[in-house]
Amino acid sequence: MIQNISRNLLSSLARLGVEPDDDDEVRLRKTLVVVSTLMIIPAGIVWGAIYLVFGEPLASLSPLAYSALSFLSIVRFARTRHYESFRLRQLSFILLLPFSLMVTLGGFANSSAVILWSLLCPLGALLVSGPREARRWFLAYLGLVLLGTLLQPFLRVTNNLPPLVVLIFFVMNVGVVSSIAYILLEFFVGQKDTFLSLLRVEQAKAESLLLNVLPKEIAAILKNEQRTIADQYEGASILFADLVGITPLTAEMEPVAMVDLLNEVFSYFDSLAEKYGVEKIRTIGDSYMVAAGVPRPRPDHAQALAGMALEMRDYCDSRALQGGKPLQFRIGINSGPVVAGVIGRRKFLYDLWGDAVNTASRMESHGTAGKIHITRDTYELIKDEFICEPRGRVLVKSKGEMETWYLVGRRGDV
């Protein structure tokens, strides 16, 4: 229980000064400054008490002053939330006070290399400020080391600390400074690993969302290249499907029920697109568009869409609406050359253009409920594997008279 209370207290103290709108990096840096300060404060009290015991009251002032000033600095930070001034104060304390202690005790050897504590300043700056500022603090640290070397001949030769205590302090200075440095680095690396893991999760989500919008080949190009994406495909097939009687359905069904219906149907169509390896292009309202042969060329693009269209038709035939009304789609297919590419900078869209696309749309709009209407171009590609019934010549908007067929089934299935 005591361990849990201590852990919760330390966690609460570590979050001092953290604002709700801080990003992860700022939150981590604030936590590192607070945690490192909390770790050094007890050491300053212990060091100061030992110096007092061994008759060095002046030397005890430096570690005790660090502990007192750091405590007041944390209190002020908790109240004002001024992180920059708090960070600057703490780095200055840890740089200057060990140097003053070294001078008071008589230099490097007499002080048991206490200036090693100042090394925590540039190390801490590296973690909480970045390399550029850390370099300046490190140069300041080297400057103090040089200054201490120049002052050495003018400092006291001995102090009141027994040789054994000097040796013990040397071991403690090296050990504690090394431990604090390691703990801070381990904490920093652990936090970074956590953030990187979260980043990878978010990247995976973004990747999944991107692949829901664009084909994976196109998504890869968009991520790695800055260019207009537009490709010509000499052979592709396009399918349009549109729900018949959407207007009366919208009047009869609740909005949520209508959306649920379209979501159920289009989700099944999506599973068929995945099964046949074709590319869903878009849905607009109650219209569904899919293509084969883009962006991955394939010789059987017409056969793939024909197989998918038959399963779409069979699914709709087996699915009744409220009141027993049939769920019917008009389905139209055409084959031919197309241009495919990405348009837009925001909410971009992978789309197809060309006469073959327009004709496929006309096959749907001039089709019959519950049937699959195809052009001669598609018929010539699938006639050996699929059963097609001639519809005759149909007057098609913007195209004139066209000879078309209904796709009925696969050969060998009937």
C-alpha positions in Angstrom: 0.0 0.0 0.0 2.8 2.4 0.9 4.5 1.5 -2.4 1.4 2.4 -4.3 1.0 5.7 -2.4 4.6 6.6 -3.2 4.2 5.7 -6.8 1.0 7.7 -7.1 2.6 10.7 -5.3 5.7 10.6 -7.6 3.4 10.3 -10.7 1.4 13.3 -9.5 4.6 15.4 -8.8 6.0 14.4 -12.2 2.9 15.9 -13.9 3.4 19.3 -12.2 3.1 22.1 -14.7 1.7 19.9 -17.5 -1.0 21.7 -19.4 -4.0 19.9 -21.1 -3.0 21.2 -24.5 0.6 20.2 -24.3 1.7 17.8 -27.0 3.5 14.6 -26.0 7.0 16.0 -26.5 6.4 19.0 -24.3 4.7 16.9 -21.7 7.7 14.5 -21.7 10.2 17.4 -21.4 8.4 18.9 -18.4 8.2 15.6 -16.7 11.9 15.0 -17.2 12.9 18.3 -15.6 10.6 17.8 -12.6 11.6 14.1 -12.1 15.4 14.9 -12.3 15.0 17.8 -9.9 13.1 15.6 -7.4 15.8 13.0 -7.7 18.6 15.5 -6.9 17.0 17.3 -4.1 17.4 14.4 -1.5 21.0 14.0 -2.6 21.7 17.6 -1.9 20.2 17.3 1.6 22.3 14.2 2.3 25.5 15.8 1.0 24.9 19.0 2.9 24.2 17.1 6.2 27.5 15.1 5.8 29.5 18.3 5.2 28.0 19.8 8.4 28.9 16.7 10.4 32.5 16.9 9.3 32.9 20.6 10.0 32.5 22.1 6.6 29.5 24.5 7.1 30.4 26.7 4.2 30.6 23.7 1.8 27.2 22.5 3.0 25.6 25.6 1.8 25.9 24.6 -1.9 24.0 21.3 -1.8 21.6 22.6 0.8 21.0 25.8 -1.3 20.4 23.6 -4.4 17.8 21.6 -2.5 16.0 24.6 -1.1 16.1 26.7 -4.3 15.0 23.7 -6.4 12.1 23.0 -4.0 11.0 26.7 -4.2 11.4 26.6 -8.0 9.1 23.6 -8.3 6.5 25.3 -6.1 6.7 28.4 -8.3 6.5 26.3 -11.5 3.4 24.5 -10.2 1.8 27.9 -9.6 2.9 29.8 -12.7 3.4 27.0 -15.2 6.3 29.0 -16.7 8.2 26.1 -18.1 11.0 28.0 -19.9 12.1 30.0 -16.8 11.8 26.8 -14.6 14.0 24.9 -17.0 16.6 27.7 -17.2 16.7 28.0 -13.4 17.2 24.3 -12.8 19.9 23.9 -15.5 21.7 26.9 -14.0 21.5 25.5 -10.4 23.0 22.2 -11.4 25.7 23.8 -13.4 26.9 26.4 -11.0 26.4 25.1 -7.5 28.6 22.0 -7.8 31.4 24.3 -9.2 31.0 26.6 -6.2 31.2 23.5 -3.9 34.4 22.3 -5.6 36.0 25.8 -5.1 34.9 25.8 -1.4 36.4 22.4 -0.7 39.7 23.1 -2.4 39.6 21.8 -6.0 39.0 18.7 -7.9 40.6 16.1 -5.6 39.6 17.7 -2.3 36.0 17.9 -3.5 35.9 14.3 -4.7 35.3 15.5 -8.3 32.0 17.0 -7.2 31.9 19.0 -10.4 30.7 15.8 -12.1 27.3 16.9 -10.9 27.5 19.8 -13.3 27.7 17.4 -16.2 24.0 16.7 -15.5 23.3 20.2 -16.8 24.2 19.6 -20.5 22.9 16.1 -20.3 19.6 17.3 -19.0 19.5 20.1 -21.7 20.0 17.5 -24.3 16.9 15.6 -23.1 14.7 18.6 -22.5 15.9 21.3 -25.0 17.6 19.5 -27.8 21.2 19.4 -29.2 21.6 23.1 -30.1 21.0 24.4 -26.5 22.7 21.4 -25.0 25.9 22.3 -26.8 26.0 25.7 -25.2 25.5 24.2 -21.7 28.2 21.7 -22.4 30.6 24.5 -23.5 29.7 26.3 -20.2 30.5 23.1 -18.3 33.9 22.8 -20.0 34.5 26.4 -19.3 33.9 25.8 -15.6 36.3 22.8 -15.7 38.9 25.0 -17.3 38.3 27.8 -14.8 38.6 25.3 -11.9 42.0 24.2 -13.3 43.2 27.8 -13.4 42.0 28.4 -9.9 43.5 25.2 -8.4 46.8 26.8 -7.3 45.0 29.5 -5.4 42.5 27.2 -3.5 43.0 25.7 -0.1 45.3 22.7 0.1 43.2 20.6 2.5 39.8 20.6 4.2 38.2 19.0 7.2 37.1 15.9 5.4 39.1 12.7 6.4 40.8 10.9 3.4 38.3 8.0 3.8 35.4 10.4 3.5 36.9 12.1 0.5 37.2 8.6 -1.1 33.7 7.7 -0.2 32.4 11.0 -1.6 34.3 10.3 -4.8 32.6 6.9 -5.2 29.2 8.5 -4.3 29.6 11.4 -6.7 30.6 9.1 -9.6 28.0 6.4 -8.7 25.0 8.8 -8.0 25.7 11.0 -11.0 26.0 8.0 -13.3 22.8 6.5 -11.8 20.8 9.7 -12.3 22.1 10.0 -15.9 21.2 6.4 -16.6 17.8 6.6 -15.0 17.0 9.8 -17.0 18.1 8.2 -20.2 16.2 5.0 -19.6 13.1 7.0 -18.7 13.5 9.1 -21.8 14.0 6.1 -24.1 11.1 4.3 -22.5 8.8 7.3 -23.1 10.1 7.7 -26.6 9.4 4.0 -27.3 5.9 4.4 -25.9 5.3 7.4 -28.2 6.8 5.6 -31.2 4.5 2.6 -30.5 1.5 5.0 -30.4 2.8 6.7 -33.5 3.0 3.4 -35.3 -0.6 2.6 -34.3 -1.8 5.9 -35.6 0.2 5.5 -38.8 -1.4 2.0 -39.2 -4.8 3.6 -38.8 -4.0 6.3 -41.3 -2.6 3.7 -43.7 -5.8 1.7 -43.3 -7.9 4.8 -43.9 -5.8 5.7 -47.0 -6.2 2.3 -48.4 -9.9 2.5 -47.9 -9.9 5.6 -50.2 -7.1 4.7 -52.7 -5.7 1.6 -54.3 -2.5 0.5 -52.5 -0.3 1.2 -55.6 -1.7 4.8 -55.8 -1.4 5.3 -52.1 2.3 4.3 -52.3 2.9 6.9 -55.1 1.2 9.6 -53.1 3.3 9.0 -50.0 6.6 8.9 -51.8 6.3 11.1 -54.9 5.0 14.6 -55.6 3.5 14.3 -59.1 0.3 14.1 -61.0 -1.1 10.6 -61.1 -2.7 9.8 -64.4 -2.4 6.6 -66.4 -3.8 5.2 -69.6 -5.2 1.7 -69.6 -6.1 0.1 -72.9 -8.2 -2.6 -71.5 -10.5 -2.2 -68.5 -14.1 -2.9 -67.5 -16.4 -0.7 -65.5 -19.5 -1.6 -63.6 -22.2 0.8 -62.3 -25.0 -0.4 -60.0 -27.9 1.7 -58.9 -30.8 1.0 -56.5 -34.2 0.9 -58.2 -37.0 2.9 -56.6 -34.8 4.9 -54.1 -37.3 7.8 -53.9 -40.3 5.9 -52.6 -38.0 3.8 -50.4 -36.6 7.0 -48.8 -40.2 8.2 -48.1 -41.2 4.9 -46.6 -38.1 4.1 -44.4 -36.6 5.9 -41.5 -33.4 7.6 -42.3 -31.3 5.4 -40.1 -32.9 2.3 -41.6 -32.2 3.6 -45.1 -28.5 4.2 -44.3 -28.3 0.8 -42.6 -29.7 -0.9 -45.7 -27.3 0.8 -48.0 -24.4 0.1 -45.7 -25.3 -3.6 -45.5 -25.7 -3.9 -49.3 -22.6 -2.0 -50.2 -20.5 -3.8 -47.6 -21.4 -7.0 -49.3 -20.5 -5.5 -52.6 -17.2 -4.5 -51.1 -16.5 -8.1 -50.0 -17.2 -9.2 -53.6 -14.8 -6.6 -54.9 -12.1 -8.0 -52.6 -13.0 -11.6 -53.6 -12.6 -10.8 -57.3 -9.6 -8.6 -56.9 -11.3 -5.5 -58.5 -11.1 -1.9 -57.5 -14.0 -0.1 -55.8 -14.0 3.4 -57.2 -16.7 5.2 -55.3 -20.3 5.2 -54.0 -22.5 8.2 -54.5 -25.9 8.0 -52.7 -27.4 4.7 -53.9 -24.9 4.3 -56.8 -22.0 1.9 -56.7 -19.0 2.0 -59.1 -16.3 -0.6 -59.4 -13.6 -1.3 -62.1 -11.3 -4.2 -63.1 -8.0 -3.8 -64.9 -7.0 -0.6 -63.0 -4.7 0.2 -61.4 -3.5 -3.4 -61.9 -3.8 -4.5 -65.5 -5.3 -7.9 -66.0 -6.5 -9.8 -69.1 -9.6 -11.1 -67.5 -11.0 -7.8 -66.4 -14.4 -8.3 -68.1 -14.7 -11.9 -66.7 -13.9 -10.6 -63.2 -16.7 -8.0 -63.3 -19.1 -10.4 -64.9 -18.6 -12.9 -62.0 -19.0 -10.1 -59.4 -22.2 -8.8 -61.1 -23.8 -12.2 -61.1 -23.2 -12.5 -57.4 -24.5 -9.0 -56.8 -27.7 -9.8 -58.7 -28.2 -13.1 -56.8 -27.6 -11.4 -53.4 -30.2 -8.7 -54.2 -32.7 -11.4 -55.4 -32.4 -13.1 -52.0 -32.7 -9.9 -50.0 -36.3 -8.6 -49.5 -37.2 -5.2 -48.1 -39.9 -4.3 -45.6 -43.2 -5.6 -46.7 -41.7 -8.2 -48.9 -40.7 -5.8 -51.7 -37.7 -7.0 -53.7 -34.3 -5.3 -53.4 -33.4 -4.6 -57.0 -30.4 -2.9 -58.7 -29.9 -1.9 -62.2 -26.4 -3.1 -63.2 -24.5 -1.9 -66.3 -21.0 -3.0 -67.6 -18.8 -1.8 -70.4 -15.2 -2.5 -71.4 -12.6 -0.3 -73.2 -9.7 2.1 -72.7 -9.8 4.5 -69.7 -7.7 7.1 -68.1 -7.3 6.7 -64.3 -5.8 9.1 -61.8 -6.1 11.1 -58.6 -7.8 14.5 -58.5 -8.0 17.0 -55.7 -5.6 18.1 -52.9 -8.1 17.6 -50.1 -10.5 14.7 -50.0 -8.7 13.4 -53.1 -10.4 10.8 -55.2 -9.1 8.0 -57.5 -11.4 8.2 -60.5 -11.8 7.0 -64.1 -12.5 9.0 -67.3 -13.2 8.2 -70.9 -16.0 7.1 -73.2 -15.9 3.6 -71.8 -16.8 5.0 -68.4 -19.7 7.1 -69.7 -21.0 4.1 -71.7 -21.0 1.9 -68.6 -23.0 4.5 -66.8 -25.5 4.5 -69.7 -25.8 0.7 -69.6 -26.9 1.1 -66.0 -29.3 4.0 -66.5 -30.8 2.4 -69.7 -30.9 -1.1 -68.0 -33.7 -3.1 -66.4 -34.3 -3.6 -62.7 -32.7 -6.9 -61.5 -30.7 -7.4 -64.7 -27.1 -6.9 -65.8 -26.9 -4.8 -69.0 -23.7 -5.1 -71.0 -22.3 -3.6 -74.2 -20.9 -5.4 -77.3 -17.3 -4.7 -76.1 -18.0 -6.6 -72.9 -20.0 -9.3 -74.6 -17.2 -10.1 -77.0 -14.8 -10.6 -74.1 -17.0 -12.9 -72.0 -19.3 -14.7 -74.4 -17.2 -17.9 -74.3 -17.5 -18.2 -70.5 -20.8 -16.6 -69.7 -24.4 -16.9 -71.0 -25.7 -13.6 -72.5 -29.1 -12.9 -74.0 -29.4 -10.3 -76.8 -31.6 -7.3 -75.8 -31.5 -5.9 -79.3 -30.8 -2.4 -80.3 -31.4 0.3 -77.7 -31.5 4.0 -78.1 -28.9 5.3 -75.7 -28.6 8.9 -74.6 -25.6 10.7 -76.3 -24.7 7.4 -78.0 -27.5 6.7 -80.4 -28.6 3.1 -81.1 -26.5 0.4 -79.5 -26.7 -3.4 -79.6 -26.7 -4.6 -76.1 -27.1 -7.9 -74.1 -28.2 -9.1 -70.7 -25.7 -11.2 -68.7 -27.6 -14.2 -67.5 -25.1 -16.6 -65.9 -21.9 -18.7 -66.3 -21.7 -21.5 -68.8 -21.9 -24.8 -67.0 -23.9 -23.4 -64.1 -27.2 -24.0 -65.9 
